[in-house]
């Protein structure tokens, strides 16, 4: 976790509060070392920018890692729907693969 980068991203969020990428970047910055803080930023994206497709893969994975499998499944499903609506086949395929792996874990 790079504190300098986090401070810079926080400034960007203040300067451009309507820009979802800055919030997404903060969530990603916190993901490995502070999942709770990453969850905070992903939830913010899901609430304020529900059409921001990149959120769904990482948020679903985070919820799965935190043991909230129903929320993870919901996010994968909505992300797939959104990717299809936006015509983003690459992200659709990535989410679909992740969802299949997620479901395979349940079968173990």
N, CA, C and O atoms as a GROMACS GRO file, in nm:
protein
  432
    1UNK      N    1   0.086  -0.117   0.000
    1UNK     CA    2   0.000   0.000   0.000
    1UNK      C    3   0.090   0.123   0.000
    1UNK      O    4   0.173   0.140   0.090
    2UNK      N    5   0.074   0.206  -0.097
    2UNK     CA    6   0.158   0.325  -0.114
    2UNK      C    7   0.083   0.447  -0.060
    2UNK      O    8  -0.012   0.495  -0.122
    3UNK      N    9   0.127   0.497   0.055
    3UNK     CA   10   0.059   0.609   0.119
    3UNK      C   11   0.061   0.736   0.034
    3UNK      O   12  -0.036   0.812   0.034
    4UNK      N   13   0.168   0.757  -0.038
    4UNK     CA   14   0.176   0.875  -0.125
    4UNK      C   15   0.070   0.867  -0.236
    4UNK      O   16   0.003   0.965  -0.267
    5UNK      N   17   0.058   0.750  -0.294
    5UNK     CA   18  -0.041   0.730  -0.400
    5UNK      C   19  -0.182   0.745  -0.342
    5UNK      O   20  -0.269   0.805  -0.406
    6UNK      N   21  -0.206   0.692  -0.223
    6UNK     CA   22  -0.337   0.705  -0.159
    6UNK      C   23  -0.371   0.852  -0.137
    6UNK      O   24  -0.484   0.894  -0.164
    7UNK      N   25  -0.276   0.930  -0.088
    7UNK     CA   26  -0.301   1.073  -0.067
    7UNK      C   27  -0.334   1.143  -0.198
    7UNK      O   28  -0.422   1.228  -0.204
    8UNK      N   29  -0.262   1.107  -0.302
    8UNK     CA   30  -0.287   1.167  -0.433
    8UNK      C   31  -0.427   1.129  -0.484
    8UNK      O   32  -0.499   1.213  -0.537
    9UNK      N   33  -0.464   1.003  -0.466
    9UNK     CA   34  -0.597   0.959  -0.509
    9UNK      C   35  -0.708   1.026  -0.429
    9UNK      O   36  -0.813   1.061  -0.484
   10UNK      N   37  -0.686   1.044  -0.300
   10UNK     CA   38  -0.783   1.116  -0.218
   10UNK      C   39  -0.802   1.259  -0.268
   10UNK      O   40  -0.914   1.310  -0.269
   11UNK      N   41  -0.694   1.322  -0.309
   11UNK     CA   42  -0.704   1.457  -0.367
   11UNK      C   43  -0.785   1.453  -0.496
   11UNK      O   44  -0.870   1.539  -0.520
   12UNK      N   45  -0.759   1.354  -0.579
   12UNK     CA   46  -0.833   1.341  -0.704
   12UNK      C   47  -0.982   1.323  -0.677
   12UNK      O   48  -1.065   1.381  -0.747
   13UNK      N   49  -1.017   1.243  -0.576
   13UNK     CA   50  -1.157   1.221  -0.541
   13UNK      C   51  -1.221   1.352  -0.498
   13UNK      O   52  -1.336   1.380  -0.534
   14UNK      N   53  -1.149   1.433  -0.421
   14UNK     CA   54  -1.202   1.563  -0.378
   14UNK      C   55  -1.218   1.658  -0.496
   14UNK      O   56  -1.316   1.732  -0.503
   15UNK      N   57  -1.122   1.656  -0.588
   15UNK     CA   58  -1.126   1.747  -0.702
   15UNK      C   59  -1.232   1.705  -0.805
   15UNK      O   60  -1.294   1.790  -0.868
   16UNK      N   61  -1.251   1.575  -0.820
   16UNK     CA   62  -1.345   1.522  -0.919
   16UNK      C   63  -1.438   1.419  -0.853
   16UNK      O   64  -1.425   1.299  -0.880
   17UNK      N   65  -1.529   1.462  -0.768
   17UNK     CA   66  -1.612   1.367  -0.694
   17UNK      C   67  -1.702   1.280  -0.783
   17UNK      O   68  -1.747   1.174  -0.739
   18UNK      N   69  -1.729   1.321  -0.903
   18UNK     CA   70  -1.814   1.243  -0.993
   18UNK      C   71  -1.739   1.145  -1.079
   18UNK      O   72  -1.800   1.077  -1.162
   19UNK      N   73  -1.608   1.134  -1.062
   19UNK     CA   74  -1.524   1.046  -1.145
   19UNK      C   75  -1.505   0.912  -1.073
   19UNK      O   76  -1.430   0.906  -0.975
   20UNK      N   77  -1.570   0.806  -1.120
   20UNK     CA   78  -1.562   0.678  -1.049
   20UNK      C   79  -1.424   0.614  -1.050
   20UNK      O   80  -1.390   0.539  -0.959
   21UNK      N   81  -1.343   0.641  -1.152
   21UNK     CA   82  -1.213   0.575  -1.158
   21UNK      C   83  -1.128   0.606  -1.035
   21UNK      O   84  -1.056   0.518  -0.987
   22UNK      N   85  -1.134   0.728  -0.984
   22UNK     CA   86  -1.052   0.764  -0.869
   22UNK      C   87  -1.092   0.684  -0.745
   22UNK      O   88  -1.006   0.640  -0.668
   23UNK      N   89  -1.221   0.663  -0.726
   23UNK     CA   90  -1.270   0.583  -0.613
   23UNK      C   91  -1.229   0.437  -0.634
   23UNK      O   92  -1.188   0.369  -0.540
   24UNK      N   93  -1.240   0.390  -0.757
   24UNK     CA   94  -1.200   0.253  -0.790
   24UNK      C   95  -1.051   0.233  -0.762
   24UNK      O   96  -1.011   0.132  -0.704
   25UNK      N   97  -0.971   0.329  -0.802
   25UNK     CA   98  -0.826   0.319  -0.778
   25UNK      C   99  -0.795   0.314  -0.629
   25UNK      O  100  -0.705   0.241  -0.587
   26UNK      N  101  -0.869   0.389  -0.549
   26UNK     CA  102  -0.850   0.382  -0.404
   26UNK      C  103  -0.884   0.243  -0.351
   26UNK      O  104  -0.810   0.186  -0.271
   27UNK      N  105  -0.996   0.190  -0.395
   27UNK     CA  106  -1.033   0.055  -0.353
   27UNK      C  107  -0.928  -0.047  -0.389
   27UNK      O  108  -0.894  -0.134  -0.309
   28UNK      N  109  -0.875  -0.037  -0.509
   28UNK     CA  110  -0.772  -0.130  -0.554
   28UNK      C  111  -0.643  -0.112  -0.473
   28UNK      O  112  -0.574  -0.210  -0.443
   29UNK      N  113  -0.612   0.010  -0.437
   29UNK     CA  114  -0.491   0.036  -0.360
   29UNK      C  115  -0.499  -0.030  -0.221
   29UNK      O  116  -0.399  -0.080  -0.170
   30UNK      N  117  -0.616  -0.032  -0.164
   30UNK     CA  118  -0.635  -0.089  -0.030
   30UNK      C  119  -0.658  -0.240  -0.032
   30UNK      O  120  -0.648  -0.305   0.072
   31UNK      N  121  -0.690  -0.296  -0.146
   31UNK     CA  122  -0.742  -0.432  -0.156
   31UNK      C  123  -0.656  -0.537  -0.084
   31UNK      O  124  -0.710  -0.618  -0.009
   32UNK      N  125  -0.527  -0.537  -0.104
   32UNK     CA  126  -0.447  -0.646  -0.048
   32UNK      C  127  -0.414  -0.627   0.100
   32UNK      O  128  -0.403  -0.725   0.174
   33UNK      N  129  -0.399  -0.504   0.145
   33UNK     CA  130  -0.353  -0.482   0.283
   33UNK      C  131  -0.462  -0.434   0.378
   33UNK      O  132  -0.445  -0.446   0.500
   34UNK      N  133  -0.572  -0.381   0.326
   34UNK     CA  134  -0.678  -0.332   0.413
   34UNK      C  135  -0.813  -0.358   0.344
   34UNK      O  136  -0.876  -0.266   0.293
   35UNK      N  137  -0.856  -0.485   0.343
   35UNK     CA  138  -0.979  -0.520   0.272
   35UNK      C  139  -1.102  -0.443   0.320
   35UNK      O  140  -1.192  -0.415   0.241
   36UNK      N  141  -1.107  -0.409   0.447
   36UNK     CA  142  -1.221  -0.333   0.498
   36UNK      C  143  -1.232  -0.197   0.434
   36UNK      O  144  -1.342  -0.152   0.401
   37UNK      N  145  -1.118  -0.132   0.415
   37UNK     CA  146  -1.118  -0.001   0.349
   37UNK      C  147  -1.150  -0.016   0.200
   37UNK      O  148  -1.220   0.067   0.143
   38UNK      N  149  -1.099  -0.122   0.139
   38UNK     CA  150  -1.133  -0.149  -0.001
   38UNK      C  151  -1.283  -0.170  -0.015
   38UNK      O  152  -1.345  -0.120  -0.109
   39UNK      N  153  -1.341  -0.244   0.079
   39UNK     CA  154  -1.486  -0.268   0.077
   39UNK      C  155  -1.562  -0.136   0.084
   39UNK      O  156  -1.662  -0.118   0.015
   40UNK      N  157  -1.514  -0.045   0.168
   40UNK     CA  158  -1.578   0.087   0.180
   40UNK      C  159  -1.584   0.156   0.043
   40UNK      O  160  -1.689   0.208   0.004
   41UNK      N  161  -1.472   0.158  -0.029
   41UNK     CA  162  -1.469   0.227  -0.158
   41UNK      C  163  -1.549   0.152  -0.265
   41UNK      O  164  -1.613   0.215  -0.349
   42UNK      N  165  -1.547   0.020  -0.262
   42UNK     CA  166  -1.629  -0.056  -0.357
   42UNK      C  167  -1.777  -0.032  -0.331
   42UNK      O  168  -1.856  -0.016  -0.425
   43UNK      N  169  -1.817  -0.029  -0.203
   43UNK     CA  170  -1.957   0.000  -0.172
   43UNK      C  171  -1.997   0.139  -0.219
   43UNK      O  172  -2.108   0.160  -0.268
   44UNK      N  173  -1.906   0.232  -0.204
   44UNK     CA  174  -1.933   0.367  -0.253
   44UNK      C  175  -1.957   0.366  -0.404
   44UNK      O  176  -2.049   0.430  -0.454
   45UNK      N  177  -1.874   0.292  -0.475
   45UNK     CA  178  -1.892   0.281  -0.620
   45UNK      C  179  -2.025   0.215  -0.655
   45UNK      O  180  -2.097   0.262  -0.743
   46UNK      N  181  -2.057   0.108  -0.585
   46UNK     CA  182  -2.181   0.036  -0.613
   46UNK      C  183  -2.304   0.123  -0.587
   46UNK      O  184  -2.406   0.108  -0.654
   47UNK      N  185  -2.293   0.213  -0.492
   47UNK     CA  186  -2.404   0.302  -0.458
   47UNK      C  187  -2.410   0.423  -0.550
   47UNK      O  188  -2.515   0.455  -0.604
   48UNK      N  189  -2.295   0.490  -0.567
   48UNK     CA  190  -2.291   0.616  -0.640
   48UNK      C  191  -2.271   0.599  -0.791
   48UNK      O  192  -2.312   0.685  -0.869
   49UNK      N  193  -2.209   0.489  -0.831
   49UNK     CA  194  -2.177   0.466  -0.973
   49UNK      C  195  -2.206   0.320  -1.010
   49UNK      O  196  -2.114   0.247  -1.047
   50UNK      N  197  -2.332   0.277  -0.999
   50UNK     CA  198  -2.362   0.136  -1.023
   50UNK      C  199  -2.336   0.089  -1.166
   50UNK      O  200  -2.331  -0.031  -1.192
   51UNK      N  201  -2.319   0.180  -1.259
   51UNK     CA  202  -2.290   0.143  -1.398
   51UNK      C  203  -2.141   0.130  -1.425
   51UNK      O  204  -2.101   0.099  -1.537
   52UNK      N  205  -2.057   0.154  -1.323
   52UNK     CA  206  -1.912   0.146  -1.341
   52UNK      C  207  -1.870  -0.002  -1.335
   52UNK      O  208  -1.847  -0.057  -1.227
   53UNK      N  209  -1.860  -0.062  -1.450
   53UNK     CA  210  -1.841  -0.205  -1.465
   53UNK      C  211  -1.716  -0.262  -1.397
   53UNK      O  212  -1.725  -0.371  -1.341
   54UNK      N  213  -1.600  -0.196  -1.399
   54UNK     CA  214  -1.482  -0.257  -1.338
   54UNK      C  215  -1.498  -0.293  -1.190
   54UNK      O  216  -1.425  -0.377  -1.139
   55UNK      N  217  -1.591  -0.231  -1.123
   55UNK     CA  218  -1.612  -0.256  -0.980
   55UNK      C  219  -1.651  -0.401  -0.952
   55UNK      O  220  -1.608  -0.459  -0.853
   56UNK      N  221  -1.731  -0.459  -1.038
   56UNK     CA  222  -1.799  -0.584  -1.005
   56UNK      C  223  -1.707  -0.703  -0.988
   56UNK      O  224  -1.727  -0.784  -0.898
   57UNK      N  225  -1.607  -0.716  -1.070
   57UNK     CA  226  -1.514  -0.830  -1.059
   57UNK      C  227  -1.444  -0.828  -0.924
   57UNK      O  228  -1.446  -0.927  -0.851
   58UNK      N  229  -1.384  -0.715  -0.890
   58UNK     CA  230  -1.304  -0.707  -0.767
   58UNK      C  231  -1.391  -0.705  -0.642
   58UNK      O  232  -1.354  -0.763  -0.540
   59UNK      N  233  -1.505  -0.638  -0.649
   59UNK     CA  234  -1.595  -0.634  -0.533
   59UNK      C  235  -1.650  -0.775  -0.505
   59UNK      O  236  -1.655  -0.817  -0.389
   60UNK      N  237  -1.689  -0.846  -0.608
   60UNK     CA  238  -1.741  -0.982  -0.589
   60UNK      C  239  -1.633  -1.072  -0.529
   60UNK      O  240  -1.659  -1.149  -0.437
   61UNK      N  241  -1.513  -1.061  -0.582
   61UNK     CA  242  -1.402  -1.141  -0.531
   61UNK      C  243  -1.373  -1.108  -0.384
   61UNK      O  244  -1.347  -1.197  -0.304
   62UNK      N  245  -1.378  -0.980  -0.350
   62UNK     CA  246  -1.354  -0.938  -0.213
   62UNK      C  247  -1.461  -0.996  -0.120
   62UNK      O  248  -1.429  -1.050  -0.014
   63UNK      N  249  -1.587  -0.985  -0.159
   63UNK     CA  250  -1.693  -1.040  -0.075
   63UNK      C  251  -1.679  -1.191  -0.059
   63UNK      O  252  -1.705  -1.244   0.049
   64UNK      N  253  -1.639  -1.259  -0.163
   64UNK     CA  254  -1.615  -1.404  -0.152
   64UNK      C  255  -1.503  -1.431  -0.052
   64UNK      O  256  -1.515  -1.520   0.032
   65UNK      N  257  -1.396  -1.355  -0.062
   65UNK     CA  258  -1.283  -1.371   0.031
   65UNK      C  259  -1.322  -1.341   0.175
   65UNK      O  260  -1.269  -1.400   0.269
   66UNK      N  261  -1.418  -1.248   0.193
   66UNK     CA  262  -1.463  -1.212   0.327
   66UNK      C  263  -1.570  -1.307   0.379
   66UNK      O  264  -1.618  -1.292   0.492
   67UNK      N  265  -1.607  -1.406   0.297
   67UNK     CA  266  -1.704  -1.506   0.340
   67UNK      C  267  -1.849  -1.470   0.316
   67UNK      O  268  -1.939  -1.542   0.361
   68UNK      N  269  -1.874  -1.360   0.246
   68UNK     CA  270  -2.011  -1.322   0.215
   68UNK      C  271  -2.044  -1.370   0.074
   68UNK      O  272  -2.049  -1.291  -0.021
   69UNK      N  273  -2.067  -1.499   0.063
   69UNK     CA  274  -2.088  -1.561  -0.068
   69UNK      C  275  -2.218  -1.515  -0.134
   69UNK      O  276  -2.219  -1.498  -0.256
   70UNK      N  277  -2.326  -1.494  -0.060
   70UNK     CA  278  -2.447  -1.444  -0.128
   70UNK      C  279  -2.424  -1.307  -0.194
   70UNK      O  280  -2.470  -1.284  -0.306
   71UNK      N  281  -2.355  -1.218  -0.127
   71UNK     CA  282  -2.327  -1.085  -0.184
   71UNK      C  283  -2.234  -1.100  -0.304
   71UNK      O  284  -2.253  -1.033  -0.406
   72UNK      N  285  -2.135  -1.186  -0.294
   72UNK     CA  286  -2.043  -1.209  -0.406
   72UNK      C  287  -2.121  -1.259  -0.528
   72UNK      O  288  -2.100  -1.210  -0.638
   73UNK      N  289  -2.209  -1.356  -0.508
   73UNK     CA  290  -2.288  -1.411  -0.619
   73UNK      C  291  -2.375  -1.303  -0.681
   73UNK      O  292  -2.387  -1.294  -0.803
   74UNK      N  293  -2.435  -1.221  -0.597
   74UNK     CA  294  -2.519  -1.111  -0.646
   74UNK      C  295  -2.438  -1.014  -0.733
   74UNK      O  296  -2.485  -0.970  -0.837
   75UNK      N  297  -2.317  -0.984  -0.690
   75UNK     CA  298  -2.233  -0.891  -0.766
   75UNK      C  299  -2.185  -0.952  -0.897
   75UNK      O  300  -2.181  -0.884  -0.999
   76UNK      N  301  -2.148  -1.079  -0.894
   76UNK     CA  302  -2.111  -1.145  -1.020
   76UNK      C  303  -2.228  -1.141  -1.117
   76UNK      O  304  -2.212  -1.106  -1.234
   77UNK      N  305  -2.347  -1.177  -1.069
   77UNK     CA  306  -2.464  -1.181  -1.157
   77UNK      C  307  -2.496  -1.044  -1.214
   77UNK      O  308  -2.522  -1.030  -1.333
   78UNK      N  309  -2.495  -0.942  -1.130
   78UNK     CA  310  -2.527  -0.808  -1.180
   78UNK      C  311  -2.418  -0.758  -1.274
   78UNK      O  312  -2.448  -0.693  -1.374
   79UNK      N  313  -2.292  -0.788  -1.242
   79UNK     CA  314  -2.182  -0.750  -1.331
   79UNK      C  315  -2.196  -0.813  -1.469
   79UNK      O  316  -2.171  -0.748  -1.570
   80UNK      N  317  -2.236  -0.940  -1.472
   80UNK     CA  318  -2.259  -1.007  -1.600
   80UNK      C  319  -2.371  -0.939  -1.679
   80UNK      O  320  -2.358  -0.916  -1.799
   81UNK      N  321  -2.478  -0.907  -1.611
   81UNK     CA  322  -2.590  -0.838  -1.676
   81UNK      C  323  -2.546  -0.702  -1.730
   81UNK      O  324  -2.579  -0.666  -1.843
   82UNK      N  325  -2.473  -0.629  -1.649
   82UNK     CA  326  -2.426  -0.496  -1.688
   82UNK      C  327  -2.328  -0.505  -1.806
   82UNK      O  328  -2.336  -0.424  -1.899
   83UNK      N  329  -2.237  -0.601  -1.802
   83UNK     CA  330  -2.142  -0.619  -1.912
   83UNK      C  331  -2.216  -0.650  -2.042
   83UNK      O  332  -2.181  -0.598  -2.149
   84UNK      N  333  -2.318  -0.732  -2.033
   84UNK     CA  334  -2.398  -0.765  -2.151
   84UNK      C  335  -2.469  -0.641  -2.202
   84UNK      O  336  -2.470  -0.615  -2.323
   85UNK      N  337  -2.528  -0.562  -2.112
   85UNK     CA  338  -2.599  -0.440  -2.151
   85UNK      C  339  -2.505  -0.340  -2.216
   85UNK      O  340  -2.543  -0.269  -2.310
   86UNK      N  341  -2.382  -0.334  -2.166
   86UNK     CA  342  -2.285  -0.238  -2.218
   86UNK      C  343  -2.211  -0.291  -2.340
   86UNK      O  344  -2.130  -0.220  -2.400
   87UNK      N  345  -2.237  -0.415  -2.377
   87UNK     CA  346  -2.171  -0.475  -2.494
   87UNK      C  347  -2.023  -0.499  -2.472
   87UNK      O  348  -1.945  -0.497  -2.567
   88UNK      N  349  -1.984  -0.523  -2.347
   88UNK     CA  350  -1.843  -0.543  -2.313
   88UNK      C  351  -1.818  -0.693  -2.298
   88UNK      O  352  -1.827  -0.748  -2.188
   89UNK      N  353  -1.787  -0.758  -2.409
   89UNK     CA  354  -1.770  -0.903  -2.410
   89UNK      C  355  -1.647  -0.948  -2.331
   89UNK      O  356  -1.650  -1.054  -2.268
   90UNK      N  357  -1.541  -0.870  -2.334
   90UNK     CA  358  -1.419  -0.908  -2.261
   90UNK      C  359  -1.449  -0.915  -2.111
   90UNK      O  360  -1.414  -1.013  -2.046
   91UNK      N  361  -1.512  -0.813  -2.058
   91UNK     CA  362  -1.545  -0.814  -1.915
   91UNK      C  363  -1.648  -0.921  -1.884
   91UNK      O  364  -1.642  -0.985  -1.780
   92UNK      N  365  -1.743  -0.940  -1.975
   92UNK     CA  366  -1.842  -1.046  -1.956
   92UNK      C  367  -1.772  -1.182  -1.942
   92UNK      O  368  -1.803  -1.259  -1.851
   93UNK      N  369  -1.677  -1.209  -2.031
   93UNK     CA  370  -1.604  -1.336  -2.026
   93UNK      C  371  -1.524  -1.349  -1.897
   93UNK      O  372  -1.521  -1.457  -1.836
   94UNK      N  373  -1.459  -1.241  -1.853
   94UNK     CA  374  -1.381  -1.245  -1.729
   94UNK      C  375  -1.471  -1.271  -1.609
   94UNK      O  376  -1.439  -1.354  -1.523
   95UNK      N  377  -1.584  -1.202  -1.603
   95UNK     CA  378  -1.678  -1.224  -1.493
   95UNK      C  379  -1.736  -1.365  -1.497
   95UNK      O  380  -1.755  -1.427  -1.392
   96UNK      N  381  -1.765  -1.413  -1.614
   96UNK     CA  382  -1.821  -1.547  -1.628
   96UNK      C  383  -1.721  -1.653  -1.581
   96UNK      O  384  -1.760  -1.748  -1.512
   97UNK      N  385  -1.595  -1.639  -1.616
   97UNK     CA  386  -1.492  -1.732  -1.569
   97UNK      C  387  -1.479  -1.726  -1.417
   97UNK      O  388  -1.468  -1.828  -1.350
   98UNK      N  389  -1.480  -1.604  -1.364
   98UNK     CA  390  -1.469  -1.587  -1.219
   98UNK      C  391  -1.589  -1.648  -1.148
   98UNK      O  392  -1.574  -1.711  -1.043
   99UNK      N  393  -1.707  -1.631  -1.204
   99UNK     CA  394  -1.827  -1.688  -1.144
   99UNK      C  395  -1.822  -1.840  -1.146
   99UNK      O  396  -1.860  -1.905  -1.049
  100UNK      N  397  -1.776  -1.897  -1.256
  100UNK     CA  398  -1.764  -2.044  -1.264
  100UNK      C  399  -1.666  -2.096  -1.158
  100UNK      O  400  -1.692  -2.196  -1.092
  101UNK      N  401  -1.553  -2.028  -1.142
  101UNK     CA  402  -1.455  -2.068  -1.040
  101UNK      C  403  -1.515  -2.054  -0.899
  101UNK      O  404  -1.493  -2.138  -0.813
  102UNK      N  405  -1.590  -1.947  -0.879
  102UNK     CA  406  -1.658  -1.923  -0.751
  102UNK      C  407  -1.755  -2.038  -0.722
  102UNK      O  408  -1.758  -2.090  -0.610
  103UNK      N  409  -1.832  -2.076  -0.819
  103UNK     CA  410  -1.928  -2.186  -0.801
  103UNK      C  411  -1.858  -2.321  -0.782
  103UNK      O  412  -1.906  -2.407  -0.708
  104UNK      N  413  -1.745  -2.339  -0.849
  104UNK     CA  414  -1.667  -2.463  -0.833
  104UNK      C  415  -1.617  -2.475  -0.690
  104UNK      O  416  -1.609  -2.586  -0.637
  105UNK      N  417  -1.584  -2.364  -0.626
  105UNK     CA  418  -1.540  -2.367  -0.487
  105UNK      C  419  -1.651  -2.418  -0.396
  105UNK      O  420  -1.624  -2.487  -0.298
  106UNK      N  421  -1.775  -2.384  -0.429
  106UNK     CA  422  -1.889  -2.431  -0.349
  106UNK      C  423  -1.905  -2.582  -0.357
  106UNK      O  424  -1.952  -2.645  -0.263
  107UNK      N  425  -1.865  -2.638  -0.470
  107UNK     CA  426  -1.881  -2.783  -0.491
  107UNK      C  427  -1.774  -2.866  -0.422
  107UNK      O  428  -1.784  -2.989  -0.416
  108UNK      N  429  -1.671  -2.801  -0.370
  108UNK     CA  430  -1.562  -2.877  -0.304
  108UNK      C  431  -1.603  -2.927  -0.169
  108UNK      O  432  -1.524  -2.993  -0.101
   0.00000   0.00000   0.00000
